[in-house]
């Protein structure tokens, strides 16, 4: 995503950055297709995560509540996404109503998750036409140093994979008809992970279009200064299988089909490192949770459950 249009760089800094790029160099020493360091940290409670790309940082929090489903989709839950650009992240962001940049970010990430069927919405159904889970992911950007889309998507993916919703019992009448539901506390029934088919992640390119370049120069994981001189951006959203889930382009600079193909191929190569970093953090959290579980849970001994009330 581009930075707000009212943020500019000086002519001398612009000339320096473009001159370096013409020689294949970037202001921070990276190569054209190099990403900044990636760090992911999970919160103490399920569904909380922090992701950073370089100095760009975002916090994500996933929550869920039981609601009545939409009339035309009685057996499906729902997923919603929101992004808040905190004023502490950049002087360009102001408190109050969501800015166009925040709305664009939330829509791109939400559509990538929903349209690619990453979340099994039917698995969120508890009682058809009566009770389904409405899952929500709220992302807050706390440091903006470029490439907001990728860090928001990464934070959301970590939080969704880390989240566990409460176990729900379906209560029946004496005639055996399902009548209501009971949400169980974590110390009564083990919470459950979301049913995720896959989890898409975004890799974005800042497009630099100048007279000295025959085609727009695509910089992976653009910094804030690079985005300030960019004429547009191209975001490639992939899943663990390397499948293309979404493409998002902003800005008026034209991009040819061949360059799009090259960006997708470059993103597929870099995606492995991004997905590996996320898997390693989640696996460590799983081991930590298993080691802190009661002995009966670690040995596989089933806990005694009370029969559902009627």
VENWOWO-V425698 format. One record per backbone hydrogen bond with DSSP energy under -1.0 kcal/mol. NH is the residue of the N-H (numbers start at 1). CO is the residue of the C=O. If there is no record, write none. Layout:
nh: [NH;NH]
co: [CO;CO]
This chain:
nh: [7;14;15;16;17;18;19;20;21;22;24;25;29;34;39;41;43;48;49;50;51;52;53;54;56;57;58;59;60;61;62;63;65;67;73;76;77;78;80;82;84;86;89;93;103;104;105;106;107;108;109;110;111;112;113;114;115;117;118;120;121;124;125;126;127;129;130;131;132;133;134;135;136;137;138;139;140;141;142;143;144;151;152;153;154;155;156;157;158;159;160;161;162;163;165;169;171;173;176;179;180;182;184;188;189;192;196;197;201;203;205;206;207;208;213;217;219;220;221;224;227;228;231;233;234;235;236;237;238;239;242;245;246;248;250;260;261;262;263;264;265;266;267;268;269;270;271;274;275;276;277;278;279;280;281;282;283;284;285;286;287;288;289;290;291;292;298;299;301]
co: [4;10;11;12;13;14;15;16;17;18;21;20;26;31;52;50;48;45;60;41;58;39;56;37;53;143;51;140;49;138;47;136;134;132;70;73;121;133;135;137;139;141;86;90;99;100;101;102;103;104;105;106;107;108;109;110;111;114;113;195;119;121;122;131;131;74;127;127;67;124;65;78;63;80;61;82;59;84;57;57;89;147;148;149;150;151;152;153;154;155;156;157;158;159;192;182;180;177;173;171;171;169;167;185;185;165;194;118;238;236;234;219;232;217;210;208;206;32;204;145;223;224;207;250;205;248;203;246;201;243;239;237;237;235;233;256;257;258;259;260;261;262;263;264;265;266;267;270;271;272;273;274;275;276;277;278;279;280;281;282;283;284;285;286;287;288;294;295;296]
